[in-house]
């Protein structure tokens, strides 16, 4: 019989209703034709079975700098109900940590933009400095989305470490500093946030 919950995709105590909203994340190498993570230690978010998961298809999305190109975003997974596998027959998506589900922008681009804001640049200047290939209104919407989700971001970060003292009155910039403290050796804290908490950085 397949074992259960070796390494569940959802945190301990998460309700089953979370499955339709959560996005499992795994480390990988964006731009490669195959995702790098293993499915052996994962369990299905629908039925909790492990050792029943098969790769179904690779997830692709637009390259943020060239919409004519596609980049690997993750892996579609099938929970096999064939033979003695004991799965439920449903599929779900596992995303690379660099990917922001429902967004073309990558985690590293968002982090670079946040660092520019922390350094004192305006949002317009930060977007121009990074040569973001989006309309400025798209970047403003991104910031609004981040602000709306700050309560959840900060709650999870506070569970890891007390927020540092900050001279910034802006809660968004305070959160950027908190990310740096929680992930001090990270080149991209938003990606590591998604790996650590198995929740999207941007809702």
C-alpha positions, 0 to 999 in steps of 0.5 A: 500500500502507498504510504501517506504524508511523507512530505505533504504539499500543504502545511500540517493542519491545513484544511482540505479546502485550501487545496484549490487555493494553494500552489505547491512550489519546488526548487528547479532551474527556470529555462530548462526543458524538465523540472528538477524536483522529485515526486517521490516524497510528495503527496497528492493535495486531493487524496494525500496519497504518495508514491502514486504521482506521475509527471503529466506535462510541463507547464509553460508561460510567457517569457517576461522579456519576450512574449514570443518565447515560452519558459518552463513554469513547473510541472503538471502532476497526475495522481495515478489511480491505475493498477495498485497505485491507489491514487485519486486520478486527479491532476494538480500543478507544482510550480518552480519557486521562481514562478509567481502563479498568475503573473508573468513577472518572475520572483527575481524581477519583483525582488529587484524592483523592491530593492530599488524601492528600498534604495529610495527610487520611485516606482516609475524610476525603478521600472525604468532602471530595470527596463521592465517590459510592461506598462507602468500601470501594470507595475502599479497594479503589482504594488497594489497587489503586494500591499493588499497581501502584506498582512498574510506575508508579515504574519508568516514572516513573524512566525519565523523571526521578529521584524527588524527595526526600520526607519521606513514608515511604509509597511511594504518597505518594512516587509522588504527588510523583514524578508532580508532578515528571514532569508539573509543568504538568499538571492531572491527572498520571494522565491524562498518565501514560496519554498518555505511556506508553500504559498504564493508571494503574490496572491 
